[in-house]
């Protein structure tokens, strides 16, 4: 039975063969209702432990169903052989003593065991006449099949396929297996309640085993094919669990009742007439849907999705004006922008519109705010600091957040009764996930008031001539250009792993240097973050010297693509007798690691080789050990804005202005005014220009280190040019040494649909969690973008199943 520590994690004992019905929510155990169970207070802890167990997969399986005899042995193929000891001797060599044991298999064939660094335990059990089962990979040595340091098993260990688990903390593999099996077996009755009731329906549509079958085949496998198929079922279960978690609103937000907005015909007409231009067909459709949502008695979460310059602000203004002119409260509205620049622009645009309806507008910023007017003004525009000034949230009916991808998740959490409208061309992955999974209403604005034409080009950072020429042409035509840097000053830092592979920018081809962090520099602490600039100054020369003095540290890695051939590698390895070496395998969907595989592992049968698909599958199942990868491009990021200041001032004297977030509001305003007027037509800026820069004549933008920026930032920066029906030019500069980064930039440059790019960002970075994380991948079994295709398919099936249920 379970230990006391294990019992603390499991409030109820059940049977693995007992009731296993999805959606069950109430149980009784020994006549005691779950809600009355003495361990119910630990329910959250128990649920988390149980979920962790369900989402823990064996790293591999040991097929112990068959005993081998000597005639069946193959080199480097794991065997299980029963042997009877016929002799044993201790040999003393220069490298130390070892045991030389001779045995016979069940057919009487002789084989040998060599045991190095042996202990008294091994010497004691290997007595003449004793019989044991040994596991290992045999090799030919002096005409005898030999096992080196084999694993010793008993008859009880044989006859089945045994899952082998990764160590967790102080638990070794066998302890993890016992804990996982006990936890799942004892709590099997309650596992389905952790998942949506439609889980097995989705699995059936994907032609995958049901949850109960998947758990059995994963941890009590009868054959390997079923075990790996079961892994996919559990992967889907985890996907659905995350999707459901993302859609769960706090109970208070679900139940809070608020006064509904009434939209009379006359009021609608007044609102529309207040706008300086008529709505497009797409805006009209979105506005109708927004009105319907705002007429509900509960708080609504809405996402307005539209490309740069598509007219999202007009819909936000209409919603704000409707709330502010409502006959019943709460009728105060907050419009939140990520920067003072954009807040000022929204304020100026809204001021005249609101005046036609007799409404005043307040502006909150770093230098502009009158504390006693918040209670008297219905419309307020400001940065996120405006949220902290609210004393009475009962008066706030609506909060609009423009460019929502620039806000942290904690800022988006609002009181239960407040309507929330988010706007973006490229929503943050977490926001997009909420919309995709059904927690947020989406309103698309498909058409663009100005048919934008922006030509996007990707260039290596060391060959920016085309971008420089375009900047010069733009300025000669009396137009404007922007150059954007990811950092004002180089401050980015990272923590080194103890061992890693380094892709030095000067290494030719697919080669990497194996590095031990403790050897890089005596003052370098691998446990502490180090600035990339400082690390570059230390690591680059160290790795160069290391490679020069010891070329063996340079290893080739293999990309698992169409050109990869396990057969050719095996043929070459056989000729050079390299069969024992490890290969470094690279999966483009997991670019932060190399997988280590013995060359012999590529072999299938005597003369065959594994397919690239099978090898990729092993990497994606994380069935192979891995080593972290650090790219030189992460250290050689290009210059920062401040370090480039002199270059631009000398190249274009008297024409250059600088803009970044560390400047005062007055300094920013002066820089923008010089840019707008054309007095300084070249703006050198940080990514503060993502939002709020809408300047006629802005024709060219150059992103000096685009490989350091996310999809959303690049889309927004590209949106600064070609905004008024004029042609625009955009250049993304990246490291020529980082092939994957350049391919990513090419993909972004080719795609003109901002929503498609937001989805790409979503799949690249993961969608975060229900907590504070807005991106990343908290999953244990599935990884993005590796499992993107399956993930999107599961989301599509989930939506169709839910729609069918609601219908």
N, C-alpha and C positions, 0 to 999 in steps of 0.2 A: 504493500500500500504506500501512499504518499508520506513523505516526511513532514514534520511540523512546518518547516519553511515552505514546502510546496503547498500544503493545505491552506496557508495564509493567502495564497494567490488564487485558490479555487474555492469559491463559496459553496459549491454544490457538487456532489458526486453523482455521476450518471453512468450510463453504459454506452460503449461505442456502437453496439448493435441495437440500442434502444430507439426511442422516437427521435426522428431526425427530420422534422417538418419545418420547412422554411416559413418564416413569419410568425412563429409561435412566440408569444410575449408573456405568458403566465404559466408558472409551473408549481408543482409541489413535490417536496422530497421527504419521504418518510412521514407524510401527513402534515408537514410544516410548509406553509406557503413561502415562496421565495422572498417576498417582501418582509416576512417575519424572521427570515434566516439570520442567525447571529453574525454571519460574515457579510451580510448585504451592505454594511457600511463600507466595505472594501470593494464594492462593485466596480468602481471606475478602475481601480488598480487591477482587479481580476480581469476586467474586459481588455485592458491594455496588454496584460500578460498573455491572454488567450489569443488576441489578434497577432501579437508578435510571434506566437507559436505557429499559428495558421500560416503566417507569411514567412516562415523559415523553411528553406528548402535544403536538402542535402547537397553538398558540393559535388558529390559523385556517389556511385554505387559500386559495391564489391559483389560480384557474382560468385557466390559460394555454393552453387548448386551441384557442381561437378568436381570430383577429384581427378587429377591427371596422373598418368604414368609416364615414365621416361620416354618411350617411343613417340609420345604426343607433344613433347616439349618443342617450343619455338623460342628463339632468342628474343629477349625484351618483351615477351608476352607474359603477363602475370599468370601464375599457375598456383594451384593448391594441390599439394602432394602429401600423401601419408608415408612416412618413412620410419623404419626401425633402425636404431643405432647399432652399428656393428663394430665401430672403433672410434676412439677419440684421443687426440693428443694436443698438447700445448706447444706451439712453435714460437721460438724467440727470434725476432727479426730486428733489424736496425730501427724500424719504426715502432717497435713494441711487440708484446706477445699477442698471439691470436689463436683461436681454437680451430683445429682442422678435424672435422667430423665426417666419417663415412657412414652412409646409410643405404638401405635397400627399400625400393618401393614395393607395393603389394604384389607385383609380378616378379620380384627378385632382381630387378635392374639396380645397379649401384649408382649412387650420385653422391655429391659432396656439399658440405656446408662450411664456409669460412666465416668465422665470427670475430670481428675486430672490436676492440674496446669492450670486450665481454665482461660480464659481471659474474659474481658467485652463483647467482640464480641460474644463468644459462649453463654454467658448468655442472651444476647439480642435476638439472633435469635431463641433460644429454648423457645419461649413463647407458652403457651397453645393454641392449635388450629393450630399452624404453621406446615407446612408440608415440609419435606426435604428428600433427598436421602442420605443414610449413607453407607459408605464402611468400612469394617473391618473384622476381624476374630472372630466369636462369640464363647463364652464359656458358659457352664451351671453354674449358680450361684443362689443358693436358688430357684431352680426349674424354674428360668427364664433364657432365652437366653440373654446374656449380651454382649454388645460391649464396649470395653475400648478405649477411646480417638479416635473415628472413624474419618475418612475423610468425610467432608460434601460436597456434589455435588449438582448440579442443573440438571434439566431435559435436558438441552442442553448438559450436559456432557455424557449423556447416549445414547445407541443405536448403539455403534460401539466398535471396538477394538482400544484402545488408546496406542500408544507407550510411554514408560517412558524412558527418557534419563538421563544419568549421568550429574551432575553439571559440568560446565566448567568455571573455574575462578569464577567470581562473578555472572555468569548466573545460575539461578536455572533451574530445569528440564523443566518447562513449557516455559521458555524463549529460551532454547536450541531448543526445539521442534519447536517453531514458526520460529526461525531463519533458522533452517535446512530446514523446509518445504518451506518457502518463497524462499530461495536461490535455491533449486532444482526446484521448480515450475517455478520461473521467468527465470531460465537459462536452462530449459530442452532442448531447441532446440540445445544448444551448448555443452551439456555434451558428446555426442558421439565422438566429435572431440578430446576429451582428451584421447581417447583410440584407439588402433589399429583397423583398419576397419574389421578385421576378428574376433573381440570379440564375436559377436553373433553366428558366425559359431562354435567357440569353445564351447560356452555355449550349443548350440544345440547338439553337439557331446557328451557332458556330461549329456544330458537330464536335463538341467537346464533352468530356465526362461531367456528370453532375457533381456537386460539391462533396457529398459523402464519398462517392467513388474516388474523386480526386485526392481527398485526404488519405484514404486507405491505400491507393496506389502509390502515393508519394512516400509515405512513411512505413508502409507494409507491402512493398511491391512484390508482385508475382512474376513480372517480366519487365525488362528495361523499356520496351516500347510504350507500355502503359504508364510507366513512371514518368517519362518525359512528356507524354501527352497530358498527364495530370498536372504537370507544372504549368502548362498553358491555362488550364482551368483556374488554378489559384492566382495566376497573373491577372486573368480577367476579373476574378473576384476582387482583387485588390484595386483594380481600376474602378470598378463599380462602387466600391467602398469609398474611394476618394471622391468620386463624382457626387455621391449622396451627401458626404460630409460637407462638400463645398456649397450645397444648396440649402443647408439647414440654417434658417434664421434663428436668432435668439427668440425664446418664447414670448418675451415682452413685445418684440417687433411684430410678431404674428398676431397677437391678441389686442394690441393697442388700438382703440377706436379714436377717430379724429373727425372734425367737421368736414364734410365733403365740399368740393368746389362746384358751384353751379355756373354753367356757361350758358347765359341767355344769348339769343340771336343778336341783340343790340350790343351786348358786351363783347362778343366775338368780333363784331364789325368795328367797334372802337379800337380794339387791340390791333387788328390787322391794319387799320388806317393809320395807326401810330408809327408803323414801320415805314422807312423811307423808300422801300421797294416792295413789289408784290412777291409772294412766295412762289417758288417753283412747284411743279407738280409733285416732285419727291418730297419737298418740305411740307406741302399741304397734306399729303398722306401721313407723314410722320406727326404733324401737329394734331391731326384728328385722333391718332392713337394716343398721343400724350394727354390730350384732354380727357379721353376715356379713362386713362389710368389715374389722373389726378382727381377724378370724380368718385374714386373708391373711398370707402370709409376707413381704410387702413393705409399706413405709410407705404409708398411705392419706391422701388429701386429701378431706375431707368438708365439706359445707356444710349446716348446719341452718337452714332458712328458715322463719320464722314471724312473724306479726304481733306487735305489742307485747302482752305478757301472754299469749302463746299456750302457754307451757310449754317453751320451748327449754332453759332451765336444768336442768330435770329430766333431760333426755336427756344433757346435758353431765355432770351429776353421776353418772349411771349409768355412762357411759363411763369417767369418772375413777375411780370406785370399782372398776370391773372391772379396770382396768389396775393400780391400786394393790394389789388383793388377788390378783393373778396369782401362780401358783405359780412361774413363772420370770420373770426380769427381761427387760428393764428395767422396773421398776415404780414409778418416781417420776413424778408428774404435776404439770404446771404449768397453772393456770387464770389467764389474763391478762385483765385488764379495763382500759379506757382511763383510768379515773379512780380515785382513792383511795376516793371515795364508793362507787362500784359494787363495787370490790374488797372493801371492808368489808362491804357487803351480801351479796355472794356468800359471803364467809367465814362470816358469821353463819348464813346459811341452810345451809351445808354442814357446819358444825361438829357439830350435833346428829345429822345423818344419818350422818356418818362415825363418830361415837362408838358408834352401835349395832353397827358392824362392827369395833370395836376399833381404829380408825384415828385418828391425830392429824392436825390441820390447822395449817399455818403461815400467817401473814399477813405479806406484805412490802408496805411502803408507805413514804411519805416519812419517817415518824417511828417505824415499827415494823418491826424486823428484828433477829434474833439470828444472826450470821454462822456460828456453829458448829452450827446445828441443821439446815441444809439437807440435810446428808448423812444425818440420822437421821429426817426427816419425809418421808413418802411423798406427801402432798398439800400443795401450796403454792398460795396465792392471792395475787395481787399485780398491780401495774401492770407495764408493759413493762420497767421497770428490773430486774425479777426475772430476765429472760433473761440479763442481763449478769453475774449472780452465779453462774451455773452453771460449775463447774470441770470436771465430768466429764459430758459429754453422753451417755456410754454408759449412765448410770443413768436417763436420761429416756426414757420410752416414749411419752408422749402430751403434747401441748400443746393446750389449748383456748383460743380467743380469742373472748371475748364482745364483741358490738358491733364486729365486725371493720372496719366502715366508718370507725372512728375511728383505725385504725392505718395507718402508712406501710407500703409494700410491703417495705421492707428488714427490718422487724420480723417479717414473716410467713415469711421465708426460714429454714428450719430444717435441721438435719443430716439426712442421707439416710435414716436408719433411723427417724425419729420420726414417729408418726402426728400428723396435724394436723386439728383440727376447728374450723371457723369458724362463728360464729353471728351472724345479723343478721335484722332485718325488711326492711331495704333494703340489700343488699350493694353494695359499691363497684362501679362499672362494670367494672373489671378482673376482680374476683372473679366477677361474674355472667357475664362473657365466658368465663372459664375453665370455668365450669360448663356454659354453653350450648354451648361448642365441644368438650366431652367430656373436659376435664382434671380434673374434680372431680365426685365423686358428690353428688347433691342429695337431701336429705330434707325434704319439706314437712310442716309441721304446719298443717293447714287449719282445724281448729276452735278456738274460743276458749272457755276455761273460763267467762269472763264475757261474756255477749252485750253488747258495748260499744255505746253509743249516744252518739256525739260529733257535735254540730251544728257544721259548719265554715262560716265566713263570711269573705269578702274585703272589706276596706274601704280606701278611699284614706287615706293617712297624714294628710292635712289635714282629714279628717272622721271622727275616731275615736269619735264620741259613743256609738254603739251598744256599742262595746267597753267604754268607761268605765262606762256604765250597768250592763252585765252584771257588771263587777267589783264595783260597789257593791252590787248585788243579792246576789251571792255572799257578800260579807262580812256583809251584814245577816242572811243565813240561817245565820250562824256556820259557814260553809264556807270553802274556801281558794282562792286565785287566784295565778297566776304570770304575770309579765310578762318577756319575754325580749328581750334586745338582742344584735345580732350582734357588737358591739364593746364592750369595757370602756372603752377610750379610742380616739378616732379616729386610727388610724395607717395605714390602708390607703393605698397609693401606686400610681402608674402612670407609665409613660413615654409621653410624647406623640410621635406621628409628626410628621414635618416639616410635612405638610399633612393636614387632616382636616375633616370636616363636624361641626358641633356642633349638637345638638338642645337649644336653650335652653328651660328649663321654662316661660318666659313667651311663647314663640312660638306663635301660633295655628295650628291645622291641621297639615298635613304639610309643614313648612318647616324648613330647616336653614341654618346660617350657615357659609360656607366660611372656614376659619381657617388662617393660616400661623403655626406655633408660634414662630418666631423674632421675630415682631412683637408677641407678647403682653406681654412684660415684659423689660426689659434684663437682669434677674437670673435669668431663667428659662432653664435649659439643657435643650433638648428631648432631649438624649441621656441625661439623668439622671432617675431616678425622683423624683416629687414627691408629697407627701402630698395626698390628695384634698381635705382641708379647706383647705389652703393654695392648691391649684389653684383651688378654688371661689371663694376670695376674690379671686383675680387674674382668672380667666377669665370669670366671670359679668359683672362690670362692663365688662371689655374688650369682650366680644362685644356687650353692650348698646350701648355707645358706638359701636362699629364699625357696627352695624346702623342706628343713628340717623343717623350721619354719611354712611354710604354704603349706602343701601337695596339697592343692586345685589348686595351680598354675600349677601342672603337669597335662597335658591333653593327652589323647590318640589320635593319628591320624590314619586314615584308608587309606590304599593303594587301589586305584581303579584297582584291578587286578582280576584274576579268582577266588580268594578265598573270595572276598568281597560279602556280601549278605545283601542288604537293609532289606529283610524280617526278617532275624535273629536279626538285630539291632532293628527293630521295636518291635519284640516280647519281647526282653529283656527290652527295654525302657518302654513298657506298664506295665510289671511286676514291674519294679522299679520306675514307675511314673517319668520317665526322659524325657517325650515327648517334653518338652519345651527347652531342652538343644540344644546347637549348636554342630554339628559334625565338626571335622577337616578332610577334604578330600584331598588326595594327588594324583596328576596326575604326573606320572614319566616324562612326556614330558614338565612339567612346574615345575621343581624341586625347584624353588626359592620362592614358595608360598604355603600356605594352603588355600583351599576354605572353607568358613564357610556356613554351611547349617543347618537349624533347623531340628531336627529329624523328626518332623511332615511333613516336606517337602518331605521326602522319601515315604510318603504314596500315593498310587494310588487307588482312590475309597475308599470304606469302609474297605476292608480287604486286598487289594493288596499292592504291593510295586513296586517302580520304578526299572527298570533294570539297571545294572551297565553301559551299553552302553548309556542309556538315561542320567544318572548322569554325565558320562564322557563328553557327548555332551554339557551339561549345563556348565561344567567347561571350556570346550574349546571355548564355545561361550561367556565365561566370564559373564554369567548370574548370578553368585553368588559373593558376596563380598569376598575379599581375604586379607590375611595377609602375610607379608614377612617372610621368613625363613632364619635363620643363622645357619650354621652347625659348631659344635665344630671342625670338621676336617679342616675348613677354618682357624682356629686359631692355632691348633696344627699341624703345617705343617711339623714337623720334623726339625732337625737341619740344619743350613746353612753350606756352605763349610768351612768358617773360624772357626765356633764353633766346627766342626768335625775334624779339622786339627790334634789336639793332639792325638785323638783316633787312626787315621790311622798311624801316625808316630810311636806310641808305638806298634801297632799291627804288622806292617811290617817295622821295623827299617832299614833304609838305602835303601829301595826299592821304596819309595814314592816320586812322583813329583806332584806339584800343578800348575793348569793352569786356569786363568780366565781373563776376559776382562779388569780388572783394573791394570793388570801388564804391564810393558813396553814391547816393541817389543823384546828387547834383552832378557828379562826374559822369555817371551813366547818361544822364539827360543831355549833357553837353556833347558827349561822344555821339549819341544818336542824332542830335540836331545837326551836327556837322556832316553826318552820313546822309541824312534826309535832304539837306540843302545842296549836297554835292560838293561842299567845301573840302571835305575829306572823303572821297568816294570809295576808299578801300578800308574796310572794317576788319580788324584782326581781333577775333573774339573767342571766348570759351563757348561751351555748349549752352550758355545762357541765351544765345540767339535762337535756340530751338523754338521758342514761343515769343510772341509779342513783337516780332520784327516784320512789319508789313510796309515796305518802302517801295514806291514806284521807281522803276529804273534799276532795281536789283536784278542783275543779269547772270552773274557767275558766282558760284560758291565752291570753295575747295576745302575738303575735310582732310587735314594734314595727317591724321592718324585714325582713319576710319576703322581699322581693325581693332581698335580699343573700345569702340562704341557699340551699343545695342541697336537692334533693328529700329526701335521706336525713335531713338535719337537721330539716326541717319535719315529716316523718312521725314521727320520734322525739319531737319536742316535743309534737305533737298527742297522742301516746300517753301523755303524763303525766297526762291527765285522763280521767275515766270508766273507771278501771281496775278498779273493784270492783262492776261491775253497776249503777253509778249514772250518770245522764245527765251529759254533759260539753259544754262550749262552747269552741270554738277560733276565734280571730280572727287572720287574716293581714292585716297592714297593708303597703301598697306605694305606690309613687308613681303618682298619677293621671295624670301626664304620660307615663308609660311604658306605652303600651297593650299592648305585647307581654308585659311583665312581669306586668301585671294579669291578662291572659288565661291566662298560665302558672299564676298562683296560683289562679285560678278552677278550672282543670283539676285541680290537686292537691287543692283543697278538695272537689271533687265525687267524686273517686276514693277509695273506701274500702278497696280491695284493695292492701295494701302491696307485693305482688310486682309488680302492674301499675305502681305508682309507681316501683319500682326499675328496671323496664324503661324507663320514661319517662326516668329519670335517665341510664340507659345510652345511650339514643338522643340525649339532649340534649347530653351531655358527651363522648361517645366513650369507648372502652374502654381507652385507654392503650396500653401496649406490653408486650413480654415483659421489658423492663428495669424501671426503677423507677417509671415513670409509671402511676398507677392510673386516670387518666382522660385526656381529650384525644383528639386525632385526629392520629396520625402519618402518615396515609395521604396520598398525593400526588393520587390520582384521585378517590376518593370522600370525601364529607363527611357527617357526621351533624350534625343530623337530616335534612339535605337528601335523602340517599339511603337513608333508613331503610326505606322499603317494599321496595326492591330488596335491601337488606342482609338483612332478615328472611327474605325469600323464598329468597335464596341459602343462608342458614343452615339453613333447613328442608329444602331439596333436598339439601344436603351431609349432613345427618343421615340422611335416608332412603337416600341412596346408600351411606353407610358401614354402616348397619344391614343393607342388602341384601347387601353384601360379606361382613360378618361372619357372616350367616346361611348 
